[in-house]
Amino acid sequence: MTLSQARRLAQTWIERLEVRAIDPGARVIELSGGNQQKLVIAKSLIQKPELVIFDEPTRGVDVGAIVEIHRFINDLADAGIAVVVISSYMPEVLALSDRILVARQGRIVEEMDISEATEAKIMYAAVH
């Protein structure tokens, strides 16, 4: 891939993920935590995976970026990509899931469809 092709590809992903920077030439370290997270996601998706695993995808990012990252994760699933989200943030689990697996001490102890899942049921399975 040539440098100009790489720049065009990078620009496509910057636009698709709505990465915001004060300066278009900004280094990744100069971006906000949410925009850094979006770039990590973009770097992974350039390879066109069939399965994407997100581990705590919104930890440490601002509320606006959380909404954008959730929307993008849902878009991936809608596009037919298998998505696994590992999260300890209950609103995130309930917002992104079709099916929930609860793990305790390294083992799956409960499986539930989102239609039957509640925060109380998930927490009960996690501790009992």
C-alpha positions in Angstrom: 0.0 0.0 0.0 1.4 3.4 -0.9 1.5 6.3 1.5 -1.3 8.1 -0.4 -3.5 5.0 -0.3 -2.8 4.7 3.5 -3.7 8.3 4.0 -7.0 7.9 2.1 -7.9 4.8 4.1 -7.1 6.6 7.3 -9.2 9.6 6.3 -12.1 7.2 5.5 -12.0 5.7 9.0 -11.5 9.1 10.6 -14.7 10.2 9.0 -16.6 7.0 9.6 -15.8 7.0 13.3 -16.1 10.8 13.6 -12.7 11.2 15.1 -12.2 14.8 16.2 -8.9 16.6 16.5 -8.0 20.2 16.7 -5.3 19.7 14.0 -5.6 17.2 11.2 -2.0 16.3 11.7 -2.4 15.7 15.4 -0.6 12.7 16.9 -2.8 10.0 18.5 -1.4 10.8 22.0 -2.8 14.4 21.5 -6.4 13.2 21.0 -9.0 12.7 23.8 -9.4 9.3 25.3 -12.6 8.7 23.3 -10.9 9.6 20.0 -7.9 7.4 20.9 -10.3 4.5 21.5 -12.0 5.1 18.1 -8.6 4.9 16.4 -7.9 1.6 18.1 -11.2 0.3 16.8 -10.4 1.6 13.3 -7.0 -0.1 13.2 -8.6 -3.4 14.0 -11.4 -3.1 11.5 -9.2 -2.2 8.6 -8.5 -5.9 8.3 -12.2 -6.7 7.8 -12.6 -9.3 10.6 -15.6 -11.6 10.9 -15.5 -11.5 14.7 -14.7 -8.5 16.8 -14.2 -8.7 20.6 -14.5 -5.5 22.6 -13.2 -5.7 26.2 -14.5 -2.7 28.2 -14.9 -0.6 25.0 -15.9 2.6 26.8 -13.9 2.5 30.0 -12.4 5.9 30.6 -14.1 7.8 27.7 -16.5 10.7 27.9 -20.2 10.3 27.7 -20.4 11.6 24.1 -17.9 9.1 22.9 -19.7 6.3 24.7 -22.8 7.0 22.6 -20.8 7.1 19.4 -18.9 3.9 20.2 -22.1 2.1 21.1 -23.7 3.2 17.8 -20.7 2.0 15.9 -20.7 -1.4 17.7 -24.4 -1.8 16.8 -23.6 -0.9 13.2 -21.0 -3.6 13.0 -23.5 -6.2 14.3 -26.1 -4.9 11.9 -23.6 -5.4 9.1 -23.3 -9.1 9.9 -20.0 -9.0 11.9 -20.1 -11.2 15.0 -19.5 -8.9 18.0 -18.6 -10.0 21.6 -18.6 -7.2 24.2 -17.1 -7.9 27.6 -18.1 -5.2 30.1 -18.6 -4.6 33.7 -20.7 -1.5 33.0 -24.3 -2.7 33.3 -25.9 0.0 31.2 -23.5 -0.9 28.4 -24.3 -4.6 28.7 -28.0 -3.9 28.5 -27.7 -1.4 25.6 -25.5 -3.6 23.3 -26.6 -7.2 23.9 -28.8 -9.6 22.1 -27.7 -12.4 24.5 -25.9 -12.1 27.8 -23.5 -14.6 29.3 -22.7 -14.1 33.0 -19.3 -15.3 34.2 -18.3 -16.0 37.7 -14.8 -17.2 38.7 -13.9 -17.9 35.1 -17.0 -19.9 34.3 -20.3 -19.1 32.4 -23.0 -19.5 35.1 -26.0 -18.0 33.3 -27.2 -17.3 29.8 -30.1 -15.1 29.0 -31.8 -13.4 26.1 -31.9 -9.6 26.3 -35.7 -9.8 26.4 -35.5 -11.6 29.8 -32.5 -9.7 31.2 -32.6 -7.2 34.0 -29.9 -5.6 36.0 -31.1 -7.4 39.1 -31.1 -10.8 37.3 -27.6 -10.3 35.9 -26.2 -9.2 39.3 -27.9 -12.1 41.0 -26.3 -14.6 38.6 -22.9 -12.9 39.0 -22.8 -13.3 42.8 -24.9 -16.4 43.6 
